[in-house]
Amino acid sequence: MKRQALRASLWSAGDALSRQGFQFAATLVLARLLSPADFGVAAMLAVFVALAGVLADGGFSTALTQRQDTDHADESTVFWCNLALGIALAVALACLGPALAMFFNEPRLTMFAVLVAVAVLAGACGSIHFALLTKKLDFRTQAIAGGIGAIASGAIAITLALQGAGIWALATQIVSMAAITTLLLWCLHPWRPTRVFRWSSVRKLGSFGGYHLASQLMETVYIRLYTLLIGKGLGSVPLGHYAFAENTRQLPASLMNSLVARVALPLFSRAQNNQQLLRRGMQFSIRVMMLGYAPAMLALAALAEPIVALLYGPQWGPAVPLLQVLALAGLLHPLHMINLHTLMAQGHARLMFRLELVKKATGIIFMLVGLQYGVLGLACSQLTHSLLGLWINVYYSRQLLGYGMLAQLRDAYPPILCSTIIIGAVAVLSQGWEAAPLPRLMVLGGLGGLAYLALMAGMRTNAWRDAKGLVFPTSGSK
């Protein structure tokens, strides 16, 4: 299982690097061609586009991944459900455009909503392929389709931006990315639907997918609620700064999810009846994820100013303190993800829904309080709530597997401690050194990274042994 996890993780990482790497590269160029207000307007629709995407899937794709007893009739039923939902939601989103334009006092949202509605429909048409490829741990095909889609859509958006298209360059990028990726998935994957629709399949998958859908809807609304609050209360410019800080914070999270968490659900699902193996899988995943994730997030917080200056330009300076706080808020993200994936793998979608209900209710309270102090207060509310949310997430892991909060923190703290020591030492040693952002980041990041790995290896931490055992199985791991 370790070898299979390694191969799948590497291809999944390749998918993330190809898809998100090229998208990020395009965003760097667009950040210098467009204004924060343009990105802020695009972010105003983010919650509605994300909701439409979740609803169009209906929770069926995750149910297909989790269930081990599905057949082609089940898969065809899911496809026709997703297609029907995608058409309905695309029409609904397009019709919602004028109301959103009036709500945010932004006329451009009317046509923007129509364009991104096409992306929702295109994504629904390809969701079944993503689910089947994920279940088989075939991330190579996803990497090819996503990488080509990201390159093509980025090139189209940059070309339009250079011609003065403004916000419409962003809309075109969203639509072309979804359409090209889906088209390539249909070309690269042999699966095709048959003219079969079984209500028994809907009931079988819906028993799990329904609760998962409800959980995903709450998660989507919660993480995108800031766009409504900031966009309505403070305007498009502060929203643009916050959205850029949030998207930058998500880059390490997306890569780590691709390396481990994205692979965890199909693998954990195969071991769903072995509690000892599941607990070991959780420990292994947390240790390996935190080995790379902790230094990335702490370095992102420590070096936020030169990172923003180098990547985005001086007009994005107000995003620096937001990025610092949000990076710290996301430090324990791997623990959140692994606990939820373990619950899903065991088929406990209903228990997961209960956790999400409690977390989102408390999170909205934190968010509303934080907003009273502006965008920085909103970011601080995420930092505070992340600790409470983790305590809630581990509740059922302790009940079902005997792997609670303290045990998980014991597995997670060595990378955090070592990262803090190294970053503090590098900060002290580099005081008074004036340099341009690029060489400063290269030197500090390179030296700090080598020192961190040396410290983790020298302390013989479990995280280091697990990672070493994954890459070199003969070395063993505890």
SULRAWO-V477183 format. One record per residue. RES is the residue in three letters. PSI is psi in whole degrees, 0 to 359 (999 if undefined). OMEGA is omega in degrees with one decimal (NA if undefined). NEAR is the number of other ideal C-beta (glycine too) atoms within 10 Angstrom. Layout:
BEGIN
RES;PSI;OMEGA;NEAR + RES;PSI;OMEGA;NEAR
END
This chain:
BEGIN
MET;325;178.4;12 + LYS;315;-179.2;15 + ARG;319;178.1;9 + GLN;320;177.8;13 + ALA;320;-179.5;22 + LEU;312;179.8;15 + ARG;315;-179.5;14 + ALA;321;-179.0;24 + SER;320;179.8;22 + LEU;317;177.6;15 + TRP;324;177.2;19 + SER;320;175.5;26 + ALA;321;176.8;20 + GLY;322;176.1;19 + ASP;314;-179.3;22 + ALA;318;-178.6;22 + LEU;321;-179.5;17 + SER;313;-176.8;20 + ARG;301;-174.8;23 + GLN;331;177.9;19 + GLY;313;179.3;17 + PHE;323;176.1;21 + GLN;319;179.0;21 + PHE;319;178.1;17 + ALA;319;177.2;14 + ALA;322;179.4;22 + THR;323;177.6;22 + LEU;318;179.6;14 + VAL;315;-178.4;15 + LEU;330;179.5;19 + ALA;334;179.2;20 + ARG;349;178.7;12 + LEU;335;-178.2;16 + LEU;169;-176.8;20 + SER;161;173.6;15 + PRO;328;179.2;22 + ALA;324;177.6;17 + ASP;314;178.5;21 + PHE;328;177.7;23 + GLY;319;178.0;26 + VAL;318;178.1;23 + ALA;322;-179.6;26 + ALA;335;179.3;23 + MET;331;-180.0;26 + LEU;356;-170.8;27 + ALA;316;-176.1;21 + VAL;323;-178.2;19 + PHE;322;176.7;24 + VAL;318;179.4;22 + ALA;318;177.8;19 + LEU;316;179.9;18 + ALA;321;179.0;27 + GLY;319;178.3;19 + VAL;315;-179.7;21 + LEU;324;-179.5;20 + ALA;331;177.3;24 + ASP;327;177.3;26 + GLY;10;-177.4;25 + GLY;357;-175.0;23 + PHE;325;-177.8;28 + SER;317;177.6;24 + THR;323;177.5;22 + ALA;321;176.3;28 + LEU;320;179.8;22 + THR;321;-175.7;21 + GLN;319;-177.4;23 + ARG;140;-179.4;17 + GLN;4;-173.7;10 + ASP;34;-178.5;6 + THR;157;176.9;20 + ASP;185;-175.3;10 + HIS;328;177.3;12 + ALA;321;175.2;14 + ASP;316;-178.2;21 + GLU;317;178.4;22 + SER;321;177.8;20 + THR;317;178.0;24 + VAL;319;180.0;28 + PHE;314;-178.1;25 + TRP;326;175.3;16 + CYS;313;-179.3;22 + ASN;320;-180.0;23 + LEU;314;-179.7;17 + ALA;317;178.4;14 + LEU;321;-180.0;20 + GLY;317;178.8;25 + ILE;313;-178.0;15 + ALA;318;-177.1;15 + LEU;327;176.1;22 + ALA;317;177.3;22 + VAL;317;-179.5;13 + ALA;318;-179.9;15 + LEU;319;178.4;23 + ALA;320;179.1;19 + CYS;337;-178.6;12 + LEU;345;-176.4;19 + GLY;307;-179.5;21 + PRO;321;179.0;13 + ALA;321;178.0;12 + LEU;321;177.4;18 + ALA;322;178.6;18 + MET;320;-177.8;12 + PHE;314;-178.5;14 + PHE;356;-176.5;21 + ASN;45;-178.0;11 + GLU;96;-174.1;20 + PRO;331;-176.6;11 + ARG;343;-179.0;18 + LEU;336;-179.5;24 + THR;306;179.9;16 + MET;328;178.8;15 + PHE;319;179.4;24 + ALA;322;179.2;24 + VAL;318;-177.5;16 + LEU;313;-177.1;17 + VAL;342;174.5;24 + ALA;327;176.9;25 + VAL;323;179.4;18 + ALA;323;178.0;23 + VAL;315;179.6;28 + LEU;317;179.7;24 + ALA;319;178.6;21 + GLY;322;178.4;23 + ALA;325;-179.5;28 + CYS;336;-178.2;20 + GLY;0;-174.7;22 + SER;326;-179.9;24 + ILE;323;178.5;26 + HIS;318;177.1;22 + PHE;317;-178.0;21 + ALA;314;-178.3;22 + LEU;321;178.3;20 + LEU;321;178.8;21 + THR;319;-179.8;21 + LYS;324;179.5;19 + LYS;3;-177.2;12 + LEU;31;178.2;18 + ASP;87;179.1;16 + PHE;353;178.1;24 + ARG;313;179.6;17 + THR;320;178.2;19 + GLN;322;-180.0;27 + ALA;319;-179.7;20 + ILE;310;-178.1;18 + ALA;314;-178.8;27 + GLY;321;180.0;27 + GLY;314;178.8;21 + ILE;319;178.2;18 + GLY;319;-179.9;24 + ALA;318;179.3;24 + ILE;311;-177.1;19 + ALA;313;-178.1;18 + SER;324;177.0;23 + GLY;318;179.1;22 + ALA;320;178.5;15 + ILE;315;-177.9;18 + ALA;318;179.9;28 + ILE;318;178.0;18 + THR;315;178.7;12 + LEU;321;179.4;19 + ALA;321;178.2;23 + LEU;333;178.9;11 + GLN;6;176.2;9 + GLY;23;-178.1;9 + ALA;341;177.8;16 + GLY;229;-175.4;17 + ILE;336;-178.3;21 + TRP;340;173.0;17 + ALA;321;178.3;23 + LEU;319;178.9;24 + ALA;317;179.7;25 + THR;322;178.4;18 + GLN;316;-179.5;26 + ILE;314;-176.9;21 + VAL;313;-176.5;21 + SER;326;178.1;21 + MET;311;-179.0;26 + ALA;316;-176.2;23 + ALA;315;-177.6;20 + ILE;318;-179.8;20 + THR;315;179.5;26 + THR;317;178.6;22 + LEU;318;179.9;16 + LEU;324;177.4;21 + LEU;320;177.4;24 + TRP;328;179.6;15 + CYS;324;-173.3;10 + LEU;338;-177.2;16 + HIS;131;-173.6;18 + PRO;350;-175.5;6 + TRP;136;175.3;14 + ARG;145;179.7;10 + PRO;153;171.0;16 + THR;168;-178.8;12 + ARG;63;-177.6;6 + VAL;133;173.7;15 + PHE;116;-177.0;16 + ARG;124;176.2;13 + TRP;333;177.1;9 + SER;326;176.5;10 + SER;320;178.0;22 + VAL;316;180.0;19 + ARG;319;-178.5;10 + LYS;312;-178.4;17 + LEU;332;-177.8;26 + GLY;335;179.0;18 + SER;326;174.7;14 + PHE;315;-174.0;21 + GLY;330;-178.8;25 + GLY;313;178.2;19 + TYR;322;177.7;22 + HIS;320;177.4;27 + LEU;315;179.2;21 + ALA;320;178.4;18 + SER;317;-180.0;27 + GLN;323;178.4;23 + LEU;315;178.2;17 + MET;318;179.6;19 + GLU;317;-179.1;17 + THR;314;178.5;20 + VAL;318;-176.1;16 + TYR;310;-175.2;18 + ILE;341;178.8;17 + ARG;1;-178.4;19 + LEU;332;179.9;18 + TYR;331;179.9;24 + THR;322;177.1;23 + LEU;314;-175.8;17 + LEU;312;-179.3;17 + ILE;315;-177.5;25 + GLY;319;-179.6;27 + LYS;319;-173.5;13 + GLY;327;-172.2;12 + LEU;340;176.9;17 + GLY;177;-172.5;15 + SER;330;-177.3;23 + VAL;307;175.4;16 + PRO;325;178.1;22 + LEU;320;177.5;29 + GLY;317;178.2;28 + HIS;315;-178.7;26 + TYR;317;-179.7;29 + ALA;321;179.2;25 + PHE;319;177.7;24 + ALA;317;-179.9;25 + GLU;316;-179.4;23 + ASN;323;177.6;19 + THR;319;177.5;23 + ARG;327;-175.7;25 + GLN;345;-176.9;16 + LEU;307;176.8;15 + PRO;323;179.8;20 + ALA;318;-179.6;20 + SER;320;179.6;17 + LEU;316;179.2;19 + MET;322;177.1;24 + ASN;321;-179.5;22 + SER;325;-178.4;25 + LEU;320;-172.4;23 + VAL;301;-169.8;28 + ALA;323;-178.8;22 + ARG;331;178.7;23 + VAL;339;-173.1;26 + ALA;317;-175.2;25 + LEU;307;179.7;19 + PRO;324;179.6;20 + LEU;314;178.3;21 + PHE;326;-179.8;23 + SER;327;178.6;18 + ARG;337;179.8;13 + ALA;23;-171.3;17 + GLN;340;-178.7;17 + ASN;6;-179.0;8 + ASN;96;-175.0;12 + GLN;322;-180.0;14 + GLN;318;179.4;10 + LEU;323;178.0;15 + LEU;316;178.9;20 + ARG;317;177.9;17 + ARG;322;177.5;15 + GLY;321;176.8;23 + MET;313;179.2;23 + GLN;312;-179.0;20 + PHE;314;-177.5;24 + SER;316;-179.6;26 + ILE;315;-179.0;29 + ARG;313;-176.9;25 + VAL;319;179.7;25 + MET;315;-178.2;26 + MET;335;178.1;27 + LEU;319;178.5;25 + GLY;331;-172.9;19 + TYR;319;-177.4;28 + ALA;309;178.8;25 + PRO;328;179.5;24 + ALA;315;-177.6;19 + MET;320;178.9;26 + LEU;323;176.0;23 + ALA;324;177.7;23 + LEU;320;177.7;21 + ALA;318;-176.5;20 + ALA;326;-175.2;20 + LEU;25;-176.3;23 + ALA;319;-175.7;22 + GLU;307;177.9;15 + PRO;330;179.0;19 + ILE;312;-179.8;20 + VAL;317;-179.7;26 + ALA;319;-177.2;18 + LEU;315;-172.5;15 + LEU;318;-168.6;17 + TYR;334;-179.4;18 + GLY;167;-174.1;12 + PRO;335;-178.6;7 + GLN;349;-179.7;15 + TRP;16;-179.6;21 + GLY;319;179.3;13 + PRO;347;179.1;18 + ALA;348;-175.0;26 + VAL;303;-179.8;16 + PRO;329;177.3;17 + LEU;317;179.7;25 + LEU;321;179.9;26 + GLN;313;-178.4;22 + VAL;316;-178.4;22 + LEU;326;176.9;27 + ALA;318;177.5;25 + LEU;324;179.2;19 + ALA;330;-178.2;23 + GLY;9;-173.6;23 + LEU;323;-177.3;22 + LEU;20;-179.2;23 + HIS;320;179.6;22 + PRO;325;179.7;29 + LEU;318;176.5;26 + HIS;311;-174.4;19 + MET;315;-176.4;22 + ILE;320;178.2;26 + ASN;317;-179.6;25 + LEU;321;178.3;22 + HIS;325;178.8;25 + THR;318;176.5;27 + LEU;316;179.2;23 + MET;319;-178.5;25 + ALA;327;179.1;21 + GLN;358;179.2;21 + GLY;15;-177.4;17 + HIS;56;-179.6;19 + ALA;327;-179.5;22 + ARG;319;177.4;15 + LEU;321;177.4;18 + MET;320;178.2;24 + PHE;320;178.2;18 + ARG;317;178.2;15 + LEU;314;-178.5;20 + GLU;324;-179.8;24 + LEU;315;179.3;14 + VAL;316;-178.2;14 + LYS;316;-176.4;22 + LYS;324;177.8;21 + ALA;313;178.5;11 + THR;325;-179.4;14 + GLY;321;179.0;24 + ILE;323;176.7;16 + ILE;314;177.6;12 + PHE;318;-176.9;19 + MET;316;-179.2;19 + LEU;323;176.4;13 + VAL;315;-178.7;14 + GLY;326;-178.4;22 + LEU;337;178.4;18 + GLN;343;-178.6;9 + TYR;22;175.9;12 + GLY;192;-175.9;15 + VAL;326;178.1;24 + LEU;322;175.4;16 + GLY;324;177.5;14 + LEU;320;177.3;26 + ALA;319;178.7;25 + CYS;327;178.3;21 + SER;327;176.3;24 + GLN;322;178.6;22 + LEU;314;-179.0;18 + THR;317;-176.2;14 + HIS;337;-179.8;22 + SER;327;178.9;20 + LEU;316;177.1;11 + LEU;319;-179.8;14 + GLY;324;178.7;23 + LEU;317;178.6;19 + TRP;322;178.3;11 + ILE;318;-176.5;19 + ASN;326;-174.3;25 + VAL;359;-174.4;23 + TYR;308;-176.6;16 + TYR;336;174.5;19 + SER;323;176.2;23 + ARG;319;-178.5;15 + GLN;318;-172.0;11 + LEU;326;-173.4;16 + LEU;356;-178.2;20 + GLY;30;-177.4;11 + TYR;86;-172.3;23 + GLY;197;-172.3;14 + MET;308;-176.5;15 + LEU;319;179.9;9 + ALA;319;179.7;18 + GLN;321;177.9;24 + LEU;327;175.6;15 + ARG;324;178.2;12 + ASP;335;-174.7;21 + ALA;338;-168.7;23 + TYR;330;-178.5;14 + PRO;314;176.7;21 + PRO;324;178.6;27 + ILE;315;-179.5;18 + LEU;312;-179.6;15 + CYS;320;178.7;25 + SER;317;-179.7;25 + THR;317;179.4;14 + ILE;312;-176.9;13 + ILE;316;-178.9;23 + ILE;320;176.6;20 + GLY;317;179.5;12 + ALA;317;178.8;14 + VAL;321;179.1;20 + ALA;319;-179.9;13 + VAL;316;-177.6;8 + LEU;334;-176.6;12 + SER;5;179.3;14 + GLN;135;179.8;6 + GLY;357;179.2;5 + TRP;113;179.1;10 + GLU;124;-179.8;5 + ALA;162;176.6;13 + ALA;157;-176.1;10 + PRO;317;-175.2;15 + LEU;305;178.8;11 + PRO;328;178.5;11 + ARG;314;178.9;18 + LEU;318;-178.3;18 + MET;314;-177.1;11 + VAL;308;-178.2;14 + LEU;317;-179.9;21 + GLY;317;-179.9;16 + GLY;310;-179.9;10 + LEU;317;179.9;15 + GLY;320;179.8;23 + GLY;316;178.4;15 + LEU;318;179.3;11 + ALA;321;179.6;16 + TYR;312;179.4;23 + LEU;320;178.8;15 + ALA;319;-180.0;12 + LEU;317;178.9;19 + MET;319;179.0;22 + ALA;319;-179.2;13 + GLY;325;178.4;10 + MET;352;179.8;13 + ARG;50;-179.1;10 + THR;156;177.4;20 + ASN;324;179.8;19 + ALA;318;179.6;26 + TRP;318;-179.3;22 + ARG;320;179.5;17 + ASP;317;179.4;20 + ALA;319;178.6;20 + LYS;319;178.6;14 + GLY;332;178.4;17 + LEU;317;-177.2;18 + VAL;321;-180.0;9 + PHE;85;-171.3;10 + PRO;331;-177.7;12 + THR;343;-178.1;5 + SER;339;178.7;10 + GLY;163;176.7;9 + SER;154;-179.4;18 + LYS;999;NA;9
END
